[in-house]
């Protein structure tokens, strides 16, 4: 294992085990480098990984401090993370349930978003994600078949992004996200137990490859009481 990964893993375990509690500051970078017998640059790389995953906040000219972090209470909107990756990062067990997978064509909304003609077609993938037997997310994804020519049920039940990156060698670069709070649909109510709540939180995501091509449009629905979304802005 690379040294920066060892440092990252060690500090993450200290935070997860609450040996370093939320709101506390980490040691100075130079002191951490001395503790782990490595360079300051190695420590900085490890801290950057922890910051990207929402464990700490680095402050220029000061020490990093530990953020409050629940299992699923804070999902970063500044990085692209699948539930499978969150499972590994946070040591949780989220189950994926494939509802449907089929090809659609001639949808005006998709034609406009992807700038294609009506002859273009897309994979439509509908999945739910459950934690402790309770559905916490409903996701509907559309993949441009010019870029993603093949998807199977086996792939869709696991990680589509892992398949795209490892098997198709696609370089997923960035996404644009829009958050909405709106009235729930009958489909959403059928999958997510909203009880007496008739509103949901929805994130519309446009995902792009490194060459700028849009390859996925996704709508993700959440129970409004199940998640908070934290985005950290830097200057």
N, C-alpha and C positions, 0 to 999 in steps of 0.2 A: 504494500500500500504506500502511496506517495506520502511524504511527511505532512504536507498541508492537510491531507485527508485524515491523518491520525490526529492532528491537532483539532480539526473540526469535529471529529467524532468524539474526542475526549471532552471538549467543552460542551457539546450538545448533550452528552450523557449527564454531565454535572447539572445542566439546566433542567433536563427532564426529571432528574432525581431530586430536584429542588435543593441541591447542595449550593447552588447559586440561585437565589430566589428572584422572582419578577420585581423590577424596580432597583435591584442591586447593580452596581457597576462591576465590569470585569477589570482585571488588572491592566496596567499600561501595556502597550504592545511590546515594549522592550523587556518588561518583566515576564510576560508570557513567553517571549522568545527564549529567555534565560531558563524558565521552567521546563520548556520542551526541547531545549538544546537545539534550537533552529534559528533561522534568520528572521528578522522583522518582516521581510517580504512574505515569508512562508506563513507567518501569523496573520498578516493582512489578507492573504488569499483565503485562509480558513475562516476569518471573521466575515469576509464578503459572502461566503457560502451560507453562514449562519444568518446573516442579514437578509439574504435573498429568500430564505425559508421562514422569515418572520420571527426568529428567536431573539435577535438583538437589534438595536438601533445604533449605528455608528455616528458619532458626532465629531465633526472636524475640530481638531485641537483639544479634544477631551476624550475620556475613556468611553467605551461602548457600554450601554446598559441593557439589561435583560427585559424583554417585553412580556406582558401578560399574554398567555397563549393557551387556549382550550383546544381539545381534540379537533373539533370541527367548527369552532366559533369564529375563527379568523382565516379566511381564504384570501391569499394574496391576489390582487388584481393587477399586479405589476410583473407577473411571470406566468408562463404557460405551464400548468401542472394538471396531469390527469389524476383520477382517483387512485389508479394503481400506484402512481408515484407518491401520492399522499399517504397511501397505506404504508409504504416503505419508510417515508420520512417520519411519520407520526406513530407508527406501530399500531394502526387501527385496522379494523377488518370490515371494509365496505364491500357489499355484495353487488355485483352487476347482474341485472336481469334484462335480457334482450326481449323487447316487445314485438318488434317487427323490423324487417330488412327487405326492401324492394326498390325497384327503379321507377322514377317518376320523370315525366317529360311535359313540356308545354306550360309550366307554371310561370305566370307573368312576373311574380315577385322574384323568382330565381333568375329569370332571364335578365331582369333589370340589374340585380345585384352582381351577377357574374358577367354581364355585358355579352350575352350569347343569344343566338337565334333560337327559335322554338324547336329546332331539330336536336338541340343539345339535351342530354339526359343526365340524371343525378341519382346517386344512391341516397335513399332516405333511411336513416337509422333512428329508431326510437328505443330508448333504454331508460330504466329506472335504476337508482342506486339506493341501497338500503343499509342502515346501520342498526344493529341489534334488532333486526326484524322489522324495522320501521322505515318506510320509504321517505327519503329526505330530499330526493332530487328526481326530476323528470327532464330528460334531455332529448331533443329532436335535432338531428344533424343531417346536413345535405353535403355530399361530396361530389365535386365535378369529376365525371367519369373520363374526361379527357386527360386528367391528371392522376386519378385513382381508378384505373380500369377494372379492378376486381376487388370485391369484398365478399367474405363468406360469413355465415353465422358463427363459426368458430372464432374468426378474427374479431367480429363485433362483440362477442361475449367477453373478450379479454381487453387488450389495449390496441385500438386502431392506430394511435400515434406511434406506438412501438413498431407495429407492422410497417407503417409508412416509412419510418426512419431506418429500420434495420433491413427490411426486405426490398422496398422500392427505392431506398437510398435518397429519399426526399429530405431536403433541409428546411425544416419548419423554423421560421424566423420570428414572427411577431403576430399579435392579434389586436384588433380594435373592439372595445366592449362598450355597450350602452346598457345602463341599469334602468329598469322601469318598475313601477309599483302600480299594478292594475287589477281589475276585476278578474277573478279566476274563470276559466272555461269549464265546461262539463267534463272534458277529457282530463284536465288537471285534477278536478275533484275526484275522478274515478281512480286515480293512482295515488294521490297525496291526500292523507286524512287531514282536512282543514277544519273539521268540526264546525264551529259556528262562525269561522272566518271566511269571508268571501273575496279576500284580496291575496295576491301572491307577489313575490319578488321575481322579476324576470331579467336575465342577462342575455342580450343578443350579442353574439360574437362572430366577427369576420376574421378568419385565420389565413395567413399568407406565408408563402414560401420565401426563401432568401432572395429569389429573383423578382419578388413583388407580385407574383400571381396569386390571386385568391383561389384557394382550393376547398375551403369549408365555410359553410354558414351554419350556425348552431343557435338554438334557443334553449336556455336552461331555466327551469322553473323551480323555485324554492318556497317552502313554507316560511312565511314572514317571521315566525317565532323561532325558527331553527338555526338561522345563520346571522352573523354580522360580518360585514365586509370591511376590511381595513386596507387602505392604500396609504403608503408613506411617500410624501413628497419631499424632494431634496432641492436645495439651491446650490 
